[in-house]
Amino acid sequence: MSLNWLKKNEAPKSDKSTPEQETTYFKRLRAGLSKTRKILTTDLEELFAKNKKIDNDLLEELEELLITSDMGVQTSMALIERISEKSFKIKDADELKKTLKEEILSFFDSQTAVHDKITNRPHVVMVVGVNGTGKTTSIGKLAARYTSSGKKVLIAAADTFRAAAIEQLMIWADRANAEIVKQKERTDPAAVAYDSIEAALARSCDIVLVDTAGRLHTKTNLMEELKKIKRSISKRLPGAPHEILLVLDATTGQNALSQAKLFNEALDLTGIALTKLDGTAKGGIVISILTALKIPLKYIGVGEQIQDLQDFDPVSFVDALF
């Protein structure tokens, strides 16, 4: 995202979505899931028209369609097994889609993120993810959401390795009416994180959003660097970080799942923000991530506007798939 775009756009007045904004968001979500919806509607209808009944051949082709939508092999196999058990009740494509919808929703029953009331002050959120996923942008959008609801927010610019990362965060902080702690490029990221917690305590901040590196230009292992930041935060404020949020790019498909596994093994993630469901991604990756990792999906993004990063709602998501 260009710095000029950031400078031109104003922060929202409130984090409460109007009915018009919610409608617009759902339309963008539907548009963003257009590839997956084609697979789960048009392709499925053609498949059923060709076979006329649920048999092994149809189930095999349906499994291929689900895998094509980025649901992953294990998730697709699980869905096919459930549909097979109900095949005697499925007489047409509409009933097959209805059954698919019900079974996909059932995957979310125990996975839905709970946005708990913030009880810690400051509440520290360490945001991680590889470069290019929209991590810095997501931090800015989250900062705007919090400040517009009356929270005092501080952003820690601890990605000191990437060119322009600090400048981008400065612009986002200004737009979101948030404070920022920054140091020179190449400064030890753990030291920046530590100083940020110190500043947040001194300034009575409610929220601290800690940006982190997505790639290092040194021989140091990225995961070890992130662990060091986590320890530094905890050293200054026991119990923190209270959240470790991973930002993933939906357009990378199953690669996003691999990233999530690596970050989770190193850091014990508490939540995921999935960005760029903008029409080039296949929405099946959402289902694949939730079923494979058991990590709550907290936010989903479908565009560049601040309102386009929303709390993940499984029902709206599945409705948009069909």
N, C-alpha and C positions, 0 to 999 in steps of 0.2 A: 504494500500500500504506500502511495507516495506521500511525502510530507505536505505537498500542496493540497492534496485531498483533505488531510487532517486539518489544515489551517482554515479551509473554506467552510467546513461543516460545524454547525453549532451543537453544543450538548443539549440534551432534552431537558425540559422543565420538570418532568416528573417521571418516576419509574413505573407508574401505574399505567397499563395499556388501556387505551380507549377501545370501545367496540370496533371502531373503524380500523385502528392499528392491528387489533387481533384478527380481523377479517383479512387485512392486507398480508399479515404474517402467514396466515393459513394458505392464502393464494400462492405466496412465495414458496412455502413448504411443498405444496402440491407441484409447483413448477420444478422445484429442486429435486423432487422424487419422480420426475417424469420418466426417466429411464427404467426405474424399477416398476412403476405402474404399468408401463407397456408390457413388461414381462409377466406381471401378475394379472393382467386383464386381457389385452389383445392376444398375446402369445398363448396364454392359457386357454382362451376361448377357441383359438385355432386348433390347439392340441386336443381339446375335448371333442370338437366337431369331427376331427379325424378319427378318434377312437370310439366315441359314442358311449363308452362305459369305463369304469375304473377297473383296469386290469394291470398286470405286471408291466406291460409295455408302456402304458400311460404313466404309471408311477415312476418308471425309470426316466422317461422324458421329462416329467415334472421335476424330478430331482435335479436334472441337468439345468432346467430353467432357474431353479432356486439358487443353485451354485453360481450361475451366471449373474445373478443379482447381488453377488458378494455376501450371501448369507453364510458361506463356508460349508465345508463338507459335513462336519459333525452336526451342525444345526439343521442342514437340509435333510440329512438322514433321519434325524429325530422327528422332523415335521412329516416326512413321508411315512414313517412308522405309525404316527398318530392318525394320519389320514387313511392309511390302509385299514386301521381298526374300525373306521367309520364309513368305509367305502360302500357298504350295503345301503346306507341312507342317502348317498350322493347320486342324484339322477341327472344333473345338468351342470353347466359351467358356473352358473350363479351359486348353486349350492356348494360347489367346490371352493369358490372364492369366499363364501361365507364361512366355511369350515376352516379354510386357511387363515382367515382374519381372526377367528376365535382362538385358534391354536397359537398364532403369533402373539396375540395379546396375553395369552396365558404365560408366555415366557417372561413377560414384564411384571407379573404379579408380585414376585419377591425381589425384583430388581429396581423398582422405582426409587429414584433419589428422594430423600426426605430433606427438605430445606429447613433445618432446625433453627429455632430462635437462637440468635447469637448471645451467648452468656459470658464469653471471655472478653476482656477489654485490656489491651487490644486483641482482636481476633485476627490471627495471622494465617494468611493463605499463601502458600508457596506454589507458584505456577511454573510448571515444567513442560517441556516439549521440544522437538527438534525444530531447527530454523525452517521457516516457510509454512508452518502450520496455522499461523494467525495468532500466536501466543501474545505478542505485544499488543495487538489490536484487541484481543479478548480481555486483557488486563484493563485497557482503557475503557472498554464498554462496561466491565464490572464496576470499575471505579465510578463511572457516571451513574450506574444504577444505585450504588450505595449512597453517594452524595445527594442524589435527588430524593432519597428517602430520609435525609437528615443525618446521615452518618458522617463522622469526620474521618477522612480516608488519607492514608499515606502510602505512596508507591515507592518501593525500593528498586532502584535501577541497578540490579546486581548482574545483569548481562553486560559485562564490561569488555567482552571480546568482539562483539559484532559491531561493525561500523554503523553509525546512525541509530543504534538501539536506544541510547540515552536521549538523543534529540527527539526521537519519536515519542518516548515516554514523557518528556517534558511538555510536548504539545498536548498529549492526551491528559496529563495532569492539569494543565491550564484549562482545557475544555471541560473537564469533569469537576473543576473546583476542588481538586485534591492537592495535597502537599507531596513533595518528592524529596528523596534523599539520593544524591548522586555523587560520584567521585570521578576522577580521571579514567580514561580508557586504560585497560590492562590492570586496573587496581584489583586486588584480591577480592573476588565476589563474596566470599564468606565474611570479610571485614565490612563490606558494604551492607550486607544483611544484618550483621551484628549492630552496626551504627544505626541502622533504620529502626530496629527494635528499641534501641536506646532513645532515639528521637521520638518514637511513637509514645513511649512511656512518659517522657518529659512533656509532650504536647497534649497528652490525654486523648490520643486518637482512638477511634473505635475499630477501624479496620486497617490492616497492613497487607498490601498485595506485593509479593516479592517476585520480581522478574528474575529469570535465571537463563544461563547460556543454553543454547540448543546445539552448539558445536564449539569445540575448542581449537585454537590455533597453536596449541602446545602439545607435548607428548602426554600430558595428563589425561587420564581416562575421564570421560564426561560424567559417568555415573559416580565415580569417586569424588569428583568436584561437587556434584549435587549433594552427596552424602555429607560432605564437609560443610556445605551451606546449612543443611538441616541441623547438623550438630551445633553450629555456631548460633543459630536461632534459639535452639533449645537451651544452650548455655546461658544466654541472656534472659530468656523467659521460659522457665520449665513448663513442659506441657505443650509448647509450641514447636513447630507449626501445627495449628489446629486442623488445617486442611492441606492436602497436597493434591492439587488439581492438574491433571494432564490434558493438554490441548492437542487434539488429533485432527488431521486433515482428512475429511471423508473421501476426497478424490483419490487418495492413495490405496483405498480398498484394503485387501488383506495385509498389506504392509503396515497399515495402521494398527492392526491387531498384534503384529510382531513387535512394534514399538511399545505398545501398551504392556505387553508381557515383560519386556526388558525393564521398563520404568517401574512397574509394579514390584518386580523381584528386588530391585535396588532400594525402593523408597516406601513401599506400602501405600499405594495411592488410596485416597478417600473418594475421588470422583473424577469424572471425565467431562470435558467440553468438546463436542464434535462440531467442527466448523466446515464451511464451504459445501454445504448441501445445496448447491446452486444450479443443478441441472446437469453438471458433468459427472456427478457422483452417483453411485448406486446405493440406495438406501438400505440394502440388505446388510451392509457392514454394521449398522446400528444393532441389529438383532444378533449378528455374529459376535460382536464385542460383549454384549450383555450376557449372552449364554456361555461364552468361553471364559470370561474373566470374573464374573460376579462382582464387578465394580459398578457402583451407581453412575448412570449417565445423568449429569446435573443440568447441562446446558447444551443447546443445539443452535447452530447459526446457519442462516440461509442467505446472507448478504452482508453488505458493508455498513449499512445503517446501524446505529447503536441499538435500535429496537429489534434488530434482526438476531440478536443473541437473546434467546428466551429460555425459561425453565423448560426442561424436557417434559412433555405430556404424552404418555404412551398412547392414549386414546386418539388424540389429534394426529399423532404420527401414523398410526395404523389406518385411520380414516383417509389420510393423505396418500397412503400407499395404494388404496383402491379407488 
